[in-house]
Amino acid sequence: MNITQFKIREPHPYDQDPTWQKQGACHGQPTTLWFPKRGTSRKKIQEAKTFCNNCPIQTKCLEYALHHHDLHGIWGGHTEQERQRIRTKQNKNQTWKLRKLN
């Protein structure tokens, strides 16, 4: 029998008070823009990213999404696949730092 290990994540500080999301450029906009369905055109995805690039809380949004691996859609100006690449790079850098310490 295989046992799958799950990482238990600590709550993110932004989980305590989600009102930060109301400061986003996306607040009040149609959610379909940030939660595209499979097959959505790159032009539509870029439209959402443009909102994010001009958003005062883009960094907070991206940090939140990177912490919560299971989030669908565009967060902090990045798609799910782009965030996965960021996490992979962060993990590789963390592994390298740990090896260097040993």
N, C-alpha and C positions, 0 to 999 in steps of 0.2 A: 504494500500500500504506500503510495506516494503522499507525502504531506507537503502541502504548499505553505510556504511561509509568507506572511503578510507583514509589511512594515506598518506599525501603528504610528501615525503621525500626530504630533502635538497640534492642537488647534493653532491656526494662524492668528496673529494679533488682530487682523482685520475681520475675523469671524465674530469678535466680541461686539463690534459696532459697525454694521454694514451700511450705515448712512453715508460713508465715503463714496459709495457707488452713485449716489444722487448728484455728485459733483462732476460726474463724467460727461463728456461730450455726447455720449450715446443715450444718456438719460432722456426719456420721453420720445426717443426715435423708435421706429418699428423694429422689433426684436428679430425679425426675419433677416435683417441685414447682417447681424452678428452671429446668427445661428443658421448658416446656409445648409441647404440640403445637398446631398451627393449630386454632383454634376453641375453645380452652380458655376457660372462663368467666372473667369479670373477677374474680369472687369468689375463684377459685383463685389467680389472679395476685396479688390483694391479700393473700392468705394468705402467699405467699412474701415479698412486700414487707414485711409485718409482722415477719417474722423478721429481715429486713435492717435495719429501722428500730431494732431492739434489739440490733444486732450490734456488738461492740467493734472490728471491722475493716471496717466499712461503707465508710469513706473509702478505705482501701487497695484494697478490692475494686472500687470504682467507678473509681479511678485506673487500675487494671490493665485493666479492661474498656475504658475510653476509649482507652487506648494500643493495645490489640489490637482493631482494628475488626471482625474477623471472628467475634467470640465470639457464640454463640447463647445465648439464655436471659436470665435475670434475674441481674444482677450489681450489687452495691452498691445494691440496691433500685430498679433501673431496667431497663426492658425494652429490647430492641434499638432500637425506634423512639425511645424517650425518650433513649437515649444518642446516637443520631444527631442529635437536636435539640440536645443539649448540645454535641456536636462542631461542628455548624454554627454555633451561637452563638459558640463559642470561636474558630472560624476567622474569623468576621466581626469579632469584637473584635480579633483579631491583625492582620487586614488594616487595620482602622482605626488601630491603634497604629503600624503601619509607615508608613501614609500620613502620619500626624501627624509622624513623625520626619523625613520627607523634605521 
